[in-house]
Amino acid sequence: RPGAITIEDVESATGLKVTHDSTVRASGTLNSHYSPNATVQLIAEADIAFEIEGAAQGVIGLLALAEVSTPSGLVRLAVPRNTEEYARALYAALREADALKLEAVLAVPPEATGIGVAVIDRLIRAAAGS
């Protein structure tokens, strides 16, 4: 599964091309493994305002890179400056959403390169239980 050691890292270190021929059965590979109680929705930054229209104040969290502004009424769960910080903050942010009893978390995923692939994988797993 995607993680801190990226496909690019493995290929660079080994000189081999990584392929995805089989399903790995291991801890953390269940689709819903990272799901908080709150509904998690992956969303494009441009769609945030549409998604929160009519929502009550303080019941929706936002997880996104710092460059994404936080609209009024949303609870900012983390302010990662880069994809590496996003990866480190992800689980704590999902647990914080539960501690705050948020109904939903809108997650603007980082770019799907390097560690961003792992972050997106974990966000998809978190959303799977929603």
C-alpha positions as CSV (number, residue, x, y, z in Angstrom):
1,R,0.0,0.0,0.0
2,P,1.2,3.6,-0.5
3,G,3.2,4.9,2.4
4,A,6.1,7.1,3.5
5,I,8.4,5.2,1.2
6,T,7.0,6.1,-2.2
7,I,7.0,4.1,-5.4
8,E,9.5,6.5,-6.8
9,D,11.8,5.9,-3.8
10,V,11.7,2.1,-4.4
11,E,12.2,2.4,-8.1
12,S,15.2,4.8,-7.6
13,A,16.8,2.6,-5.0
14,T,16.4,-0.7,-6.8
15,G,16.4,0.3,-10.5
16,L,13.3,-1.8,-10.9
17,K,9.8,-0.8,-12.1
18,V,7.1,-1.3,-9.4
19,T,4.0,-3.1,-10.6
20,H,0.6,-3.7,-8.9
21,D,-0.1,-7.3,-9.8
22,S,-1.6,-8.6,-6.6
23,T,-3.7,-7.7,-3.6
24,V,-1.8,-7.4,-0.4
25,R,-3.6,-8.6,2.7
26,A,-2.2,-6.7,5.7
27,S,-3.3,-4.6,8.7
28,G,-4.5,-1.2,7.5
29,T,-5.6,-2.4,4.0
30,L,-9.3,-2.7,4.8
31,N,-11.2,0.0,2.9
32,S,-12.7,1.5,6.1
33,H,-9.6,1.1,8.3
34,Y,-9.1,4.8,8.9
35,S,-12.8,5.9,9.2
36,P,-13.8,8.3,11.9
37,N,-17.4,8.6,13.1
38,A,-17.8,11.7,11.1
39,T,-18.6,11.4,7.4
40,V,-15.5,12.0,5.3
41,Q,-15.8,13.5,1.8
42,L,-13.0,14.1,-0.6
43,I,-13.7,17.4,-2.3
44,A,-12.1,19.9,-4.7
45,E,-11.3,23.3,-3.2
46,A,-13.6,25.0,-5.6
47,D,-16.6,22.9,-4.3
48,I,-16.2,23.8,-0.6
49,A,-18.7,26.7,-0.6
50,F,-21.3,24.6,-2.4
51,E,-21.0,21.7,0.0
52,I,-21.4,23.8,3.2
53,E,-24.4,25.8,1.9
54,G,-27.1,25.5,4.5
55,A,-25.0,23.6,7.1
56,A,-25.1,24.6,10.7
57,Q,-22.0,26.4,12.1
58,G,-19.3,24.2,13.7
59,V,-20.5,20.8,12.6
60,I,-18.2,20.4,9.5
61,G,-14.5,20.1,9.6
62,L,-12.0,21.0,6.9
63,L,-8.7,19.2,6.3
64,A,-6.6,20.8,3.6
65,L,-3.2,22.3,2.9
66,A,-2.7,25.8,4.5
67,E,-3.1,27.5,1.1
68,V,-6.8,26.5,1.2
69,S,-8.8,29.2,3.0
70,T,-11.3,28.2,5.7
71,P,-14.8,29.5,5.0
72,S,-16.7,30.9,8.0
73,G,-18.5,28.2,9.9
74,L,-16.0,25.4,9.2
75,V,-13.8,23.9,11.9
76,R,-10.2,23.8,10.6
77,L,-8.7,20.5,11.7
78,A,-5.1,21.0,10.6
79,V,-3.0,23.6,8.7
80,P,-0.3,21.5,7.0
81,R,2.1,23.6,5.0
82,N,3.0,20.8,2.7
83,T,2.1,17.2,1.8
84,E,4.5,15.7,4.3
85,E,2.9,17.7,7.1
86,Y,-0.5,16.6,5.8
87,A,0.5,13.0,6.1
88,R,1.7,13.5,9.7
89,A,-1.4,15.4,10.7
90,L,-4.0,13.2,9.1
91,Y,-4.8,10.7,11.8
92,A,-4.8,13.3,14.6
93,A,-7.2,15.5,12.5
94,L,-9.6,12.6,12.0
95,R,-9.5,11.8,15.8
96,E,-10.1,15.5,16.5
97,A,-13.2,15.4,14.3
98,D,-14.6,12.7,16.5
99,A,-13.6,14.4,19.7
100,L,-15.4,17.6,18.5
101,K,-18.4,15.4,17.5
102,L,-18.3,16.8,14.0
103,E,-20.9,15.5,11.5
104,A,-18.6,15.7,8.5
105,V,-15.1,16.3,7.4
106,L,-14.4,17.9,4.0
107,A,-10.9,16.8,2.9
108,V,-9.2,18.6,0.0
109,P,-6.5,16.0,-1.0
110,P,-3.0,17.0,-1.9
111,E,-1.5,16.3,-5.3
112,A,-1.2,12.6,-6.1
113,T,2.6,12.5,-6.2
114,G,5.1,11.1,-3.8
115,I,3.7,10.9,-0.2
116,G,0.5,12.5,-1.6
117,V,-0.4,9.1,-3.0
118,A,-0.4,7.7,0.5
119,V,-2.4,10.6,1.9
120,I,-5.1,10.1,-0.8
121,D,-5.1,6.4,-0.1
122,R,-5.8,7.0,3.6
123,L,-8.4,9.7,2.9
124,I,-10.2,7.2,0.6
125,R,-10.2,4.6,3.3
126,A,-11.5,7.1,5.8
127,A,-14.3,8.0,3.4
128,A,-15.2,4.4,2.8
129,G,-16.8,4.0,6.2
130,S,-18.9,7.1,5.7
